[in-house]
Amino acid sequence: ENELIASQAICLKNIANTHIYQNTKITYFNIGENMYKTILEQLNKAQKFIFLEYFIISEGRMWNTILTILTEKAAAGVDVRLIYDDMGCITYLPGDFPKEMAKRGIRCHVFNRFVPVLSARLNNRNHRKYLIVDGKVGFTGGINIADEYINAEQRFGYWKDNAVRIKGDPVRGLVLCFLQMWNAACPKGEAVDAAAYLAP
C-alpha cells in the first residue's frame, strides 16, 4: 500500500508539478452537512486570519451563520478576506456586496466581474472552494456556500458532495493560492505580501 501511495505521489509531482507534503492530516466529509458543522467550529477558533474563496455564495442559513461569525471575528481584529466569482453569484448576491462586506470589516473582492459583452473572458471563472483558518486548517472540495449543499434546501433533490479538511504543511499551499488570486483581483497598490501569512 505504501508503495502504491508513493508511486501515485511521484506521478502527480511529475505530471501536474504538484508539491508533496508529509506533515499532513486529512479528514474526509462525504456530505456537506458534516463539513458545515466542522467549519463553524473552526471559524470560531480563528485568531489571526480567515480566507474564503468560492464560486457560489448564496444568502440563506449556511451563509448567514458563517457571516455572523466572520463579522464577529473581524470586529475582534481577525483579518477576514473573501473572494467570490461574479458569474457564479450573479443571481444570488447584490451588486454592492463588497461594500456591504466592508461595512462589516470584511475585505472582499469579486473575481472577473460580469460584463455583458460576448468574449472568451466570460468563461474565465473561479471554481475554487477554499476556506482557510490561521494558515493551519483548510477546507476544500466540491461544496459551495449555499443551502442546497448542506441540504437545508432541496432544489435538485438530496445533494451529495464531498470535501476535505486539511491540517499541516499543505495548508501553506492553499494560503499561497488564495493570496495569488487575491492579488490578481485587487486594485493595483493593494497587493498583499504572502510572507506575513506564512510565518509560524
SULSULDA-V403120 format. One line per field, one symbol per residue. ss: DSSP state (H for helix, E for strand, C for the rest). psi: psi as a letter, one per 40 degrees, with the letter a starting at -180 (. if undefined). burial: 1 if it has 16 or more other C-alpha atoms within 10 Angstrom, else 0. A space follows every 50 residues. Layout:
BEGIN
ss: ???
psi: ???
burial: ???
END
This chain:
BEGIN
ss: CHHHHHHHHHHHHHHHCCCCCCCEEEEEECCHHHHHHHHHHHHHCCCCEE EEEECCECCCHHHHHHHHHHHHHHHCCCEEEEEEEHHHHCCCCCCCHHHH HHHCCCEEEEECCCCCCCCHHHHCCCCCCEEEECCCEEEEECCCECHHHH CCCCCCCCCCCCEEEEEECHHHHHHHHHHHHHHHHCCCCCCCCCHHHHCC
psi: dddddddddddddddefiihidghhhhhheiddddddddddddeehddih hhhidhhhhadddddddddddddddeehhhihhihdddedediidfdddd dddeehhhihhghhhghhidddegiheigihhheedhihiaehigiddee fehgdfahhhiiiihhiadddddddddddddddddiiieeihhdddeei.
burial: 00000000010000000000000000001011101100100110010111 11111111010110011011101100011111111111100010000100 10011111111110000000000011011111111111111111111111 10000000101111111111111111011001101100000000001000
END
